[in-house]
Amino acid sequence: MPAVCAIEGTVFSDPWSARDFRECSASGVPFLIAEEDGVVAGYAVAHHAADEAEILNLGVALAHQRRGLGRALVERLMALLADRGVHAVYLEVRESNAAARRLYQQLGFRTVGRRPAYYRHPVEDAVILRTAIAAETRRA
Ligand SMILES: CC(C)(COP(=O)(O)OP(=O)(O)OC[C@H]1O[C@@H](n2cnc3c(N)ncnc32)[C@H](O)[C@@H]1OP(=O)(O)O)[C@@H](O)C(=O)NCCC(=O)NCCS
């Protein structure tokens, strides 16, 4: 967990606290950690209720970015959510976060809304993205 928090602190201007991560871990929500050469390199967290899910967090360490890890984490998370019967996945992203928005667009997410001044440090709108999980990829 300290390695996840260390990455979080370097890739986000308004990072989750160690407590945020501990609470997610304790609650049993999908929480993936990616390693490269035995080193924690990225993580992804989601939660789901009934047939909808939300990606809550995604981070890849600076030294490991642009190697496909972010995409692999989201794809793995989507597969896990599909197995749990999820039909639709939502997430929020900073409007200016071009890297993440491009990644999500490549994975089929589309803009469905906006939350004005949702983020702090700096204050910025959130764009709400959604994608459907195709029936054939769901086992449940
Ligand atoms: C967004 C993030 C998770 C991407 O992780 P990554 O491992 O570097 O991403 P990938 O290597 O899997 O890239 C997948 C696609 O995302 C897009 N992308 C990733 N980084 C990008 C960048 N710096 N600029 C533009 N596009 C980028 C590209 O389309 C890329 O595909 P390509 O390499 O074929 O062009 C990473 O940049 C990160 O941790 N950012 C800070 C935290 C964050 O913004 N999290 C998401 C919050 S919603």
PDBQT file of the ligand as one rigid body, heavy atoms in Angstrom, charges set to zero:
ROOT
HETATM    1  C1  LIG A 201      -3.640   8.121 -17.572  1.00  0.00    +0.000 C 
HETATM    2  C2  LIG A 201      -2.574   7.067 -17.219  1.00  0.00    +0.000 C 
HETATM    3  C3  LIG A 201      -3.136   6.095 -16.207  1.00  0.00    +0.000 C 
HETATM    4  C4  LIG A 201      -2.184   6.320 -18.507  1.00  0.00    +0.000 C 
HETATM    5  O1  LIG A 201      -1.309   5.262 -18.139  1.00  0.00    +0.000 OA
HETATM    6  P1  LIG A 201      -0.232   4.689 -19.179  1.00  0.00    +0.000 P 
HETATM    7  O2  LIG A 201       0.222   3.390 -18.663  1.00  0.00    +0.000 OA
HETATM    8  O3  LIG A 201       0.807   5.713 -19.420  1.00  0.00    +0.000 OA
HETATM    9  O4  LIG A 201      -1.121   4.549 -20.472  1.00  0.00    +0.000 OA
HETATM   10  P2  LIG A 201      -0.891   3.538 -21.702  1.00  0.00    +0.000 P 
HETATM   11  O5  LIG A 201       0.572   3.402 -21.959  1.00  0.00    +0.000 OA
HETATM   12  O6  LIG A 201      -1.678   2.308 -21.449  1.00  0.00    +0.000 OA
HETATM   13  O7  LIG A 201      -1.533   4.393 -22.895  1.00  0.00    +0.000 OA
HETATM   14  C5  LIG A 201      -2.775   4.057 -23.464  1.00  0.00    +0.000 C 
HETATM   15  C6  LIG A 201      -3.236   5.224 -24.297  1.00  0.00    +0.000 C 
HETATM   16  O8  LIG A 201      -3.522   6.343 -23.481  1.00  0.00    +0.000 OA
HETATM   17  C7  LIG A 201      -3.169   7.557 -24.181  1.00  0.00    +0.000 C 
HETATM   18  N1  LIG A 201      -2.096   8.236 -23.456  1.00  0.00    +0.000 N 
HETATM   19  C8  LIG A 201      -1.419   7.776 -22.376  1.00  0.00    +0.000 A 
HETATM   20  N2  LIG A 201      -0.545   8.706 -21.973  1.00  0.00    +0.000 NA
HETATM   21  C9  LIG A 201      -0.662   9.762 -22.804  1.00  0.00    +0.000 A 
HETATM   22  C10 LIG A 201      -0.036  11.024 -22.865  1.00  0.00    +0.000 A 
HETATM   23  N3  LIG A 201       0.920  11.399 -22.002  1.00  0.00    +0.000 N 
HETATM   24  N4  LIG A 201      -0.425  11.875 -23.841  1.00  0.00    +0.000 NA
HETATM   25  C11 LIG A 201      -1.389  11.532 -24.715  1.00  0.00    +0.000 A 
HETATM   26  N5  LIG A 201      -2.021  10.332 -24.709  1.00  0.00    +0.000 NA
HETATM   27  C12 LIG A 201      -1.666   9.461 -23.752  1.00  0.00    +0.000 A 
HETATM   28  C13 LIG A 201      -2.692   7.142 -25.538  1.00  0.00    +0.000 C 
HETATM   29  O9  LIG A 201      -3.799   7.135 -26.387  1.00  0.00    +0.000 OA
HETATM   30  C14 LIG A 201      -2.193   5.736 -25.275  1.00  0.00    +0.000 C 
HETATM   31  O10 LIG A 201      -2.193   4.944 -26.422  1.00  0.00    +0.000 OA
HETATM   32  P3  LIG A 201      -0.893   4.949 -27.374  1.00  0.00    +0.000 P 
HETATM   33  O11 LIG A 201       0.293   4.771 -26.485  1.00  0.00    +0.000 OA
HETATM   34  O12 LIG A 201      -1.167   3.791 -28.280  1.00  0.00    +0.000 OA
HETATM   35  O13 LIG A 201      -0.883   6.294 -28.021  1.00  0.00    +0.000 OA
HETATM   36  C15 LIG A 201      -1.287   7.735 -16.648  1.00  0.00    +0.000 C 
HETATM   37  O14 LIG A 201      -0.881   8.765 -17.536  1.00  0.00    +0.000 OA
HETATM   38  C16 LIG A 201      -1.462   8.315 -15.265  1.00  0.00    +0.000 C 
HETATM   39  O15 LIG A 201      -1.278   7.626 -14.272  1.00  0.00    +0.000 OA
HETATM   40  N6  LIG A 201      -1.813   9.607 -15.224  1.00  0.00    +0.000 N 
HETATM   41  C17 LIG A 201      -1.997  10.305 -13.954  1.00  0.00    +0.000 C 
HETATM   42  C18 LIG A 201      -3.200   9.787 -13.209  1.00  0.00    +0.000 C 
HETATM   43  C19 LIG A 201      -4.477   9.904 -14.008  1.00  0.00    +0.000 C 
HETATM   44  O16 LIG A 201      -4.696  10.857 -14.758  1.00  0.00    +0.000 OA
HETATM   45  N7  LIG A 201      -5.351   8.891 -13.836  1.00  0.00    +0.000 N 
HETATM   46  C20 LIG A 201      -6.634   8.845 -14.492  1.00  0.00    +0.000 C 
HETATM   47  C21 LIG A 201      -7.618   9.630 -13.708  1.00  0.00    +0.000 C 
HETATM   48  S1  LIG A 201      -9.269   9.451 -14.349  1.00  0.00    +0.000 SA
ENDROOT
TORSDOF 0
